[in-house]
């Protein structure tokens, strides 16, 4: 039996590809890609020539069963996305689940993903966070935002440049106009940008400066004015330490 290998690809800067990723892509019997044109360009730059097939949200269910049969017939398949780690906010999850249910080995390489660098450079607490992917476009959108308004952890979202201002306005409505946030755009690319401020300030800015490219929105939690080290300082003292304090 073959196996499924999830191979992260660079967000923009080709130098982010790893030696192991290149080797496994060259060794794979077949590569599944979100967009064969985008991935084809990357593979040519890396001088990799393997059979390439499309796997995206419009054909995911048709491709699943055929892919499972190929792997069961000893085909090793590498799954890549347009940029970043497969399976995060894309159909790769369905293939991973189907492979697990079929008893197929699944391997995932560490590598590029937009949410972690965006979280780190936002300046918002990164010790605890929740990742919500893309918000619903219509049905359930306000319900999701209302729920996130009470989230204590830092919130990380993916967003389209066409809906960014709308999302910032809605988040400000339910989370508060002064809630701190950061818009991180085009990570690792020539026009990488990180704008920090309140939700309202960011909405005002991007109404005047139309955003482009891939966007990560990072929003502060409800209790992030509290220093996270304070709770650690209040931990229960060991028995000996408490006994000494009582005697003083």
Backbone bond lengths (Angstrom), bond angles and torsions (degrees), N, CA, C in turn:
res aa  C-N    CA-C-N  psi(-1)  N-CA   C-N-CA  omega(-1)  CA-C   N-CA-C  phi
1 X - - - 1.460 - - 1.527 109.84 -
2 X 1.333 116.15 142.72 1.447 120.84 175.85 1.518 110.89 -82.39
3 X 1.311 117.26 -157.36 1.459 121.46 178.46 1.514 110.08 -154.88
4 X 1.324 115.41 166.99 1.461 122.10 176.52 1.519 108.47 -105.82
5 X 1.347 116.59 129.80 1.457 121.36 178.28 1.525 108.72 -119.89
6 X 1.319 117.10 122.91 1.455 121.96 176.68 1.529 108.06 -91.97
7 X 1.331 115.62 118.65 1.461 121.02 -175.04 1.533 109.82 -115.53
8 X 1.334 118.20 111.62 1.471 120.36 176.47 1.524 110.69 -66.28
9 X 1.322 116.55 143.79 1.460 121.99 177.62 1.530 109.55 -120.34
10 X 1.328 118.51 156.69 1.467 121.57 -174.84 1.529 113.31 -57.37
11 X 1.331 115.57 144.85 1.463 120.99 175.38 1.526 110.16 -69.43
12 X 1.318 116.25 -32.49 1.451 120.84 179.54 1.512 111.83 -165.82
13 X 1.311 115.83 -43.52 1.458 121.30 -177.45 1.522 110.32 -85.69
14 X 1.321 116.16 116.37 1.460 121.10 -175.02 1.527 112.28 -61.57
15 X 1.340 117.78 -22.98 1.461 120.79 -179.64 1.530 112.55 -66.02
16 X 1.335 117.43 -12.98 1.464 120.58 -179.21 1.528 112.69 -79.30
17 X 1.318 118.47 -8.12 1.466 120.27 176.56 1.521 108.79 -69.48
18 X 1.326 117.43 144.11 1.457 120.19 -179.02 1.528 110.73 -98.66
19 X 1.319 115.55 158.44 1.466 120.55 178.17 1.527 110.42 -61.44
20 X 1.325 116.79 -38.34 1.462 120.54 179.95 1.524 110.72 -65.81
21 X 1.340 116.69 -40.07 1.463 120.26 178.35 1.518 110.89 -60.48
22 X 1.327 116.59 -45.04 1.462 120.87 179.81 1.529 110.45 -61.71
23 X 1.330 116.16 -44.01 1.466 119.82 -178.42 1.523 111.19 -62.63
24 X 1.337 117.17 -46.31 1.465 120.02 -176.70 1.529 111.94 -69.60
25 X 1.317 117.42 -32.81 1.464 119.57 176.06 1.531 109.82 -66.04
26 X 1.322 116.88 -37.14 1.468 120.59 178.49 1.526 111.96 -70.51
27 X 1.334 116.24 -31.11 1.462 120.24 -177.26 1.525 113.08 -86.00
28 X 1.333 117.86 -17.84 1.473 120.76 -176.27 1.527 110.71 -64.88
29 X 1.333 115.77 146.57 1.459 120.53 176.32 1.529 111.14 -74.44
30 X 1.348 115.11 -28.27 1.465 120.53 -178.65 1.525 108.59 -155.12
31 X 1.334 115.69 150.87 1.463 121.02 176.65 1.522 108.96 -120.39
32 X 1.333 116.71 127.61 1.461 122.28 172.33 1.522 107.93 -98.40
33 X 1.333 116.42 135.14 1.461 120.64 -175.81 1.519 110.81 -134.95
34 X 1.327 115.48 147.94 1.462 121.37 177.75 1.527 110.38 -63.17
35 X 1.315 116.88 -46.16 1.467 122.86 177.53 1.530 107.14 -133.79
36 X 1.317 116.84 111.99 1.465 120.04 -174.90 1.525 112.21 -66.27
37 X 1.332 117.79 -24.98 1.469 119.78 178.14 1.525 110.12 -71.04
38 X 1.337 116.85 -49.04 1.462 121.05 179.40 1.521 110.44 -62.77
39 X 1.335 116.15 -48.13 1.465 120.16 -178.63 1.517 111.49 -69.09
40 X 1.325 116.74 -32.56 1.463 119.86 177.46 1.521 111.51 -61.35
41 X 1.331 116.55 -40.49 1.466 120.41 177.37 1.524 110.74 -62.21
42 X 1.355 116.35 -43.55 1.458 120.45 179.75 1.526 110.91 -62.91
43 X 1.328 116.58 -45.80 1.467 120.23 -178.32 1.527 111.78 -63.94
44 X 1.327 116.95 -36.12 1.469 119.36 177.21 1.535 110.60 -65.77
45 X 1.339 116.68 -40.20 1.463 120.00 178.50 1.529 111.15 -63.52
46 X 1.336 115.69 -32.19 1.471 120.35 179.81 1.522 112.12 -89.28
47 X 1.328 116.37 0.58 1.466 121.94 -179.59 1.531 110.86 59.61
48 X 1.347 115.20 45.88 1.464 121.56 178.66 1.524 108.37 -114.22
49 X 1.312 116.27 127.19 1.454 121.34 -179.71 1.529 109.18 -125.22
50 X 1.346 116.12 99.32 1.456 122.09 177.88 1.523 108.39 -135.74
51 X 1.346 118.79 157.07 1.464 120.60 175.09 1.537 110.39 -56.41
52 X 1.333 115.98 131.78 1.466 121.65 -173.69 1.522 109.34 -123.99
53 X 1.331 116.46 127.40 1.465 121.92 178.05 1.519 110.33 -129.10
54 X 1.336 116.34 154.40 1.460 121.76 -177.84 1.523 111.11 -84.94
55 X 1.314 115.12 140.74 1.466 121.79 172.75 1.521 107.41 -144.79
56 X 1.336 116.40 104.87 1.461 120.91 -175.61 1.523 109.79 -144.71
57 X 1.338 116.38 -177.70 1.461 120.43 -172.86 1.528 113.86 -65.87
58 X 1.322 118.21 -15.52 1.457 120.69 -178.70 1.524 113.30 -92.07
59 X 1.347 117.55 -14.26 1.464 118.80 179.76 1.528 112.62 -131.77
60 X 1.338 115.56 11.46 1.467 120.02 -171.56 1.523 113.49 -56.36
61 X 1.328 117.50 -43.22 1.465 119.71 -175.16 1.535 111.83 -72.62
62 X 1.343 117.02 -34.25 1.455 119.65 178.09 1.531 111.48 -69.46
63 X 1.318 116.76 -34.75 1.465 121.18 -175.31 1.522 112.63 -79.69
64 X 1.327 117.14 -27.22 1.470 120.98 -173.17 1.522 113.07 -53.76
65 X 1.321 117.46 -57.10 1.466 120.07 -173.48 1.525 111.30 -64.36
66 X 1.339 117.19 -38.48 1.463 119.92 179.25 1.523 110.73 -65.65
67 X 1.336 116.34 -37.90 1.468 120.39 179.61 1.522 110.89 -66.82
68 X 1.320 116.77 -41.99 1.466 121.02 178.87 1.529 110.19 -60.59
69 X 1.332 116.58 -42.23 1.473 119.86 179.73 1.527 111.05 -64.16
70 X 1.321 116.66 -40.47 1.472 120.61 179.44 1.530 110.74 -61.78
71 X 1.331 116.21 -44.82 1.468 119.25 -178.76 1.520 110.27 -66.97
72 X 1.324 117.02 -38.46 1.467 120.19 177.85 1.522 111.15 -64.77
73 X 1.337 116.63 -23.52 1.473 121.10 176.78 1.526 111.56 -92.19
74 X 1.335 116.68 25.76 1.475 123.50 173.88 1.528 114.80 76.34
75 X 1.328 117.35 25.25 1.463 121.33 175.77 1.528 109.29 -94.56
76 X 1.323 116.79 125.74 1.460 120.85 175.05 1.524 108.17 -92.18
77 X 1.326 115.46 122.02 1.465 121.32 -175.54 1.519 110.08 -114.96
78 X 1.341 115.81 131.98 1.463 121.78 173.63 1.527 108.21 -100.90
79 X 1.317 116.18 132.82 1.471 121.73 178.86 1.518 108.88 -109.03
80 X 1.334 116.56 126.07 1.460 120.93 176.23 1.526 108.99 -127.46
81 X 1.317 115.47 159.84 1.450 121.09 175.92 1.521 108.00 -116.63
82 X 1.326 117.72 177.78 1.470 120.05 -179.17 1.523 111.20 -59.49
83 X 1.325 116.40 -37.37 1.462 121.74 179.23 1.513 108.56 -164.26
84 X 1.329 116.76 136.29 1.463 120.49 178.21 1.512 112.82 95.46
85 X 1.342 115.05 -159.06 1.463 121.85 -174.67 1.524 111.43 -95.09
86 X 1.324 118.68 125.33 1.470 120.75 178.84 1.530 111.11 -60.85
87 X 1.328 115.75 147.90 1.460 120.38 177.28 1.512 113.92 97.68
88 X 1.336 117.72 -14.66 1.466 120.87 178.80 1.523 108.00 -98.72
89 X 1.325 115.89 110.75 1.470 122.41 -178.57 1.528 112.01 55.55
90 X 1.340 116.31 38.73 1.468 120.68 173.50 1.526 108.70 -153.87
91 X 1.338 118.58 170.59 1.475 121.36 -173.81 1.523 115.20 -64.81
92 X 1.320 118.31 -8.00 1.456 119.95 -179.96 1.515 113.08 -52.93
93 X 1.330 116.87 -30.25 1.461 120.77 178.97 1.523 111.57 -57.88
94 X 1.330 116.57 -42.43 1.469 120.46 -177.93 1.524 111.12 -62.48
95 X 1.332 116.09 -40.35 1.463 119.84 -179.47 1.525 110.90 -69.32
96 X 1.322 116.58 -40.67 1.463 120.23 177.38 1.529 109.85 -59.43
97 X 1.316 116.79 -47.82 1.470 120.91 -179.07 1.526 111.49 -61.81
98 X 1.331 115.98 -42.64 1.471 119.82 -179.73 1.527 110.65 -63.94
99 X 1.332 117.18 -39.16 1.470 120.72 178.70 1.524 110.93 -65.41
100 X 1.315 116.81 -43.18 1.463 120.66 179.17 1.525 110.51 -61.52
101 X 1.329 116.22 -43.45 1.466 120.51 179.35 1.526 111.36 -64.01
102 X 1.334 117.17 -29.36 1.466 121.46 -179.82 1.525 112.31 -89.36
103 X 1.323 117.13 2.12 1.461 120.65 179.26 1.521 113.70 75.93
104 X 1.320 116.72 23.77 1.469 122.06 -178.54 1.526 109.68 -92.38
105 X 1.304 116.39 140.62 1.468 121.38 179.03 1.526 110.23 -70.01
106 X 1.334 115.72 132.84 1.460 121.75 177.67 1.523 108.45 -120.25
107 X 1.322 115.78 128.96 1.463 121.52 179.83 1.528 108.28 -122.58
108 X 1.333 117.65 135.74 1.467 121.21 178.71 1.521 109.87 -126.96
109 X 1.317 116.60 123.43 1.452 120.89 178.50 1.534 110.18 -81.73
110 X 1.327 117.44 146.00 1.465 119.48 171.98 1.516 109.08 -73.34
111 X 1.323 116.73 150.01 1.458 118.04 179.92 1.505 113.11 170.81
112 X 1.321 117.85 -160.73 1.460 122.45 -172.52 1.525 113.57 -59.11
113 X 1.318 115.40 138.17 1.459 123.31 170.26 1.519 106.57 -156.20
114 X 1.314 118.29 138.90 1.464 120.77 -171.00 1.524 113.40 -73.68
115 X 1.327 117.36 -29.68 1.467 118.55 -169.84 1.525 113.59 -67.53
116 X 1.333 119.18 -37.23 1.463 120.69 -176.06 1.531 112.69 -70.83
117 X 1.353 120.08 -51.68 1.456 118.01 177.17 1.517 113.52 -60.66
118 X 1.354 117.14 -35.84 1.459 119.95 178.54 1.524 110.82 -63.84
119 X 1.322 116.52 -43.42 1.462 121.29 178.18 1.528 110.67 -60.64
120 X 1.315 116.95 -44.83 1.464 121.18 -175.83 1.529 111.59 -66.01
121 X 1.339 117.73 -44.71 1.460 118.89 -176.70 1.528 113.33 -82.19
122 X 1.330 117.56 -6.42 1.469 120.00 178.67 1.526 112.00 -65.91
123 X 1.333 116.73 -26.66 1.455 120.30 -175.51 1.519 113.45 84.29
124 X 1.322 116.99 -0.15 1.467 122.13 177.24 1.528 108.82 -90.55
125 X 1.338 118.12 155.92 1.466 120.42 -177.06 1.524 112.13 -53.37
126 X 1.330 115.13 131.64 1.465 120.61 -177.42 1.518 112.42 -114.03
127 X 1.352 117.28 5.73 1.459 119.62 -179.36 1.521 112.00 -74.64
128 X 1.345 116.53 -28.76 1.464 122.10 176.98 1.523 107.57 -140.12
129 X 1.331 116.60 128.05 1.458 118.91 179.87 1.518 109.76 -153.37
130 X 1.336 115.62 162.89 1.469 120.43 173.74 1.521 108.20 -125.99
131 X 1.319 115.56 140.31 1.459 121.44 179.41 1.515 108.02 -109.30
132 X 1.341 117.04 125.86 1.461 121.63 -175.37 1.522 113.51 -113.02
133 X 1.333 117.77 2.96 1.460 119.01 -179.56 1.521 110.57 62.80
134 X 1.343 116.76 -139.57 1.464 121.39 177.64 1.523 109.93 -90.56
135 X 1.327 117.15 138.21 1.458 120.74 173.11 1.526 109.56 -69.25
136 X 1.342 117.90 152.12 1.468 119.45 174.40 1.527 110.33 -58.00
137 X 1.319 117.14 143.65 1.468 119.80 -179.37 1.520 111.54 -71.82
138 X 1.326 116.37 -40.69 1.465 119.68 -176.58 1.532 110.82 -132.55
139 X 1.336 116.18 -81.47 1.457 121.26 -175.20 1.529 111.56 -61.36
140 X 1.334 115.97 124.45 1.457 121.27 177.11 1.517 114.29 83.82
141 X 1.334 118.04 1.17 1.460 121.01 -176.18 1.529 112.03 -64.54
142 X 1.338 116.41 -53.33 1.467 119.21 -178.97 1.522 111.76 -64.56
143 X 1.319 116.63 -36.73 1.466 120.20 178.09 1.521 110.68 -61.20
144 X 1.341 116.63 -42.85 1.458 120.94 179.03 1.528 110.91 -64.40
145 X 1.331 117.23 -43.92 1.467 120.36 -178.88 1.527 110.82 -66.01
146 X 1.322 117.64 -39.59 1.472 120.71 177.46 1.522 110.41 -60.92
147 X 1.328 116.71 -39.94 1.464 119.70 179.02 1.523 111.16 -66.99
148 X 1.324 116.08 -41.12 1.456 120.04 -179.96 1.528 112.14 -67.20
149 X 1.324 117.03 -24.04 1.468 120.60 -178.53 1.529 111.95 -59.94
150 X 1.324 117.03 -28.15 1.467 120.28 -179.47 1.522 112.83 -98.91
151 X 1.333 116.79 5.87 1.463 120.97 179.94 1.526 110.58 -69.34
152 X 1.336 116.79 128.17 1.454 121.18 -178.48 1.519 112.85 -82.20
153 X 1.317 116.84 -23.81 1.468 120.47 -178.55 1.527 110.81 -85.84
154 X 1.317 116.59 163.37 1.458 120.88 172.88 1.531 108.78 -63.37
155 X 1.324 116.11 138.45 1.462 122.59 -176.70 1.524 109.13 -106.41
156 X 1.325 116.78 130.55 1.462 121.64 178.20 1.526 108.48 -118.62
157 X 1.334 115.96 127.06 1.456 122.26 -178.66 1.521 110.34 -129.42
158 X 1.323 116.85 151.37 1.455 121.75 166.08 1.524 107.11 -96.56
159 X 1.329 117.28 144.50 1.456 119.24 179.91 1.520 111.50 -147.64
160 X 1.321 114.97 149.64 1.458 121.98 175.81 1.529 109.05 -81.23
161 X 1.336 118.29 144.84 1.468 119.03 177.08 1.528 112.56 -60.86
162 X 1.330 116.76 -24.74 1.457 120.51 -178.96 1.530 112.67 -75.70
163 X 1.332 116.99 -21.21 1.469 120.22 -179.57 1.529 112.98 -112.29
164 X 1.336 117.52 2.41 1.460 120.12 -173.76 1.519 112.82 -59.06
165 X 1.321 118.12 -51.14 1.471 120.51 -177.36 1.525 110.56 -62.21
166 X 1.322 116.87 -42.08 1.465 120.65 177.94 1.524 110.68 -59.11
167 X 1.331 116.89 -43.76 1.466 121.17 -179.94 1.522 111.00 -65.38
168 X 1.323 117.42 -43.51 1.468 120.76 178.94 1.526 110.53 -61.11
169 X 1.318 117.44 -42.48 1.474 120.74 178.99 1.531 111.34 -64.48
170 X 1.316 116.14 -43.65 1.466 119.51 -179.64 1.527 111.03 -67.75
171 X 1.324 117.05 -40.19 1.457 120.06 177.52 1.528 110.50 -63.04
172 X 1.346 116.84 -39.71 1.465 120.87 178.03 1.528 111.04 -64.35
173 X 1.322 116.52 -37.21 1.461 120.86 -179.94 1.527 111.88 -62.40
174 X 1.323 116.73 -42.32 1.455 120.28 -175.30 1.530 113.91 -96.73
175 X 1.335 116.96 -27.19 1.469 120.53 -177.49 1.525 112.65 -97.55
176 X 1.338 116.52 -17.82 1.458 120.49 -177.43 1.515 110.72 110.68
177 X 1.319 116.01 139.19 1.465 120.35 -174.41 1.522 112.50 -66.80
178 X 1.340 117.10 -22.75 1.459 120.65 -177.48 1.525 113.52 -95.64
179 X 1.328 117.94 2.25 1.466 120.03 -179.13 1.530 109.53 -61.29
180 X 1.316 116.18 129.26 1.454 121.23 -177.32 1.534 110.82 -73.03
181 X 1.328 114.98 145.66 1.461 120.03 -178.04 1.527 109.50 -156.75
182 X 1.316 114.95 172.14 1.465 121.47 175.23 1.522 108.47 -146.27
183 X 1.318 115.37 139.09 1.466 121.66 173.46 1.522 107.05 -108.38
184 X 1.332 116.03 117.81 1.460 121.69 -178.29 1.526 107.55 -111.70
185 X 1.316 115.04 123.96 1.458 120.43 -170.27 1.532 111.58 -126.81
186 X 1.337 115.96 140.38 1.464 122.03 172.36 1.532 113.40 54.91
187 X 1.321 116.07 48.49 1.469 121.07 -179.79 1.522 112.35 -54.43
188 X 1.316 116.01 134.49 1.468 126.71 176.96 1.521 113.71 70.01
189 X 1.337 117.51 3.82 1.463 120.84 -178.91 1.532 110.62 -102.28
190 X 1.313 116.88 176.53 1.456 122.12 -174.60 1.527 112.57 -59.93
191 X 1.337 117.14 -37.99 1.454 120.63 -176.17 1.529 112.01 -105.63
192 X 1.330 116.49 36.33 1.462 120.77 177.21 1.534 110.28 -56.16
193 X 1.336 115.28 139.54 1.464 120.10 -175.77 1.521 109.94 -148.24
194 X 1.329 115.88 141.28 1.459 121.49 172.77 1.521 107.92 -133.28
195 X 1.327 116.84 113.03 1.458 122.62 177.93 1.522 108.64 -107.32
196 X 1.320 116.24 127.04 1.463 121.58 -179.02 1.517 110.28 -115.77
197 X 1.331 116.58 148.87 1.456 121.37 178.83 1.512 110.14 162.17
198 X 1.317 116.54 -166.02 1.459 119.44 175.38 1.525 108.97 -79.11
199 X 1.323 116.40 164.02 1.461 120.14 178.40 1.526 111.34 -57.53
200 X 1.335 116.62 -40.00 1.463 120.58 -179.82 1.523 111.69 -68.68
201 X 1.321 116.70 -42.55 1.467 120.41 178.56 1.522 111.04 -60.63
202 X 1.318 115.95 -41.75 1.461 119.81 -179.77 1.530 111.37 -68.52
203 X 1.342 117.13 -39.19 1.464 120.46 177.51 1.527 110.35 -62.78
204 X 1.334 116.80 -43.32 1.466 120.60 178.42 1.528 111.13 -61.82
205 X 1.333 116.07 -41.81 1.466 120.40 -178.29 1.526 111.04 -63.62
206 X 1.338 116.41 -47.05 1.462 118.88 -174.76 1.527 113.00 -80.09
207 X 1.327 118.11 -10.48 1.457 119.49 168.71 1.529 110.34 -70.64
208 X 1.342 115.70 -31.19 1.464 120.95 -179.60 1.529 112.21 -91.85
209 X 1.333 116.31 -26.48 1.463 121.29 -179.35 1.532 108.19 -121.54
210 X 1.306 116.66 94.06 1.470 122.10 -173.77 1.528 109.65 -60.49
211 X 1.342 117.20 121.24 1.473 119.91 -176.72 1.518 112.43 -77.06
212 X 1.323 115.37 154.15 1.456 121.96 174.84 1.523 109.29 -133.94
213 X 1.313 115.80 160.94 1.456 120.69 171.87 1.513 115.05 85.67
214 X 1.334 114.89 -167.99 1.459 122.73 -177.84 1.527 109.38 -80.50
215 X 1.334 116.72 134.48 1.462 120.93 -173.07 1.526 111.60 -128.11
216 X 1.329 115.52 136.99 1.460 122.55 169.66 1.533 106.82 -117.85
217 X 1.319 116.53 128.76 1.464 122.38 177.69 1.521 108.35 -106.85
218 X 1.328 116.33 125.18 1.459 122.19 179.83 1.525 107.58 -116.48
219 X 1.331 116.63 125.59 1.466 121.89 -175.66 1.522 109.64 -124.37
220 X 1.323 116.32 134.00 1.455 120.88 179.85 1.522 112.45 -66.66
221 X 1.332 116.45 151.56 1.460 121.50 177.42 1.523 111.85 -80.18
222 X 1.328 116.04 177.29 1.463 120.41 -174.78 1.517 113.30 -72.69
223 X 1.317 118.78 -27.65 1.475 120.68 -172.86 1.521 112.44 -111.71
224 X 1.319 117.96 24.00 1.455 119.32 -171.67 1.523 114.07 -84.60
225 X 1.332 117.46 9.44 1.451 119.86 169.65 1.528 110.24 -82.79
226 X 1.345 115.87 -11.10 1.464 121.47 179.24 1.519 109.16 -87.64
227 X 1.312 117.40 133.41 1.458 122.16 177.67 1.526 109.01 -69.06
228 X 1.349 118.82 118.22 1.467 120.65 -176.26 1.515 113.72 -61.93
229 X 1.354 118.08 -15.43 1.466 119.50 179.80 1.522 111.85 -81.77
230 X 1.342 116.61 -14.49 1.466 119.29 -177.82 1.517 111.58 -62.34
231 X 1.350 115.79 -41.47 1.463 119.31 -179.36 1.520 110.55 -64.33
232 X 1.325 116.69 -37.00 1.457 119.41 179.99 1.515 111.11 -65.01
233 X 1.348 116.97 -35.51 1.453 120.72 -178.59 1.528 112.03 -69.67
234 X 1.346 116.14 -20.39 1.452 120.44 -177.97 1.523 112.52 -94.46
235 X 1.324 117.47 10.13 1.460 120.05 179.57 1.528 110.43 -62.93
236 X 1.331 115.45 152.85 1.472 120.90 -177.74 1.514 110.23 -64.18
237 X 1.306 116.31 132.31 1.464 121.64 178.63 1.523 110.45 -72.28
238 X 1.331 117.38 152.62 1.465 119.73 173.59 1.525 110.22 -58.36
239 X 1.335 117.12 160.40 1.467 122.09 -176.64 1.525 112.16 -54.83
240 X 1.333 118.02 -44.07 1.463 120.99 -177.91 1.519 110.47 -64.25
241 X 1.342 115.77 -41.98 1.448 119.28 -179.90 1.512 111.93 -62.97
242 X 1.347 117.52 -38.98 1.462 120.19 179.42 1.516 111.19 -69.10
243 X 1.310 115.47 -36.45 1.462 118.80 -179.43 1.533 110.40 -65.08
244 X 1.318 117.49 -42.10 1.458 121.15 178.90 1.525 110.75 -62.76
245 X 1.334 116.20 -41.27 1.449 119.20 -178.93 1.524 111.48 -63.15
246 X 1.333 119.20 -37.08 1.452 122.36 178.94 1.521 112.54 -66.67
247 X 1.318 116.99 -33.58 1.453 120.07 -178.61 1.509 112.70 -73.26
248 X 1.307 118.64 -25.18 1.455 121.35 -175.25 1.541 111.80 -70.54
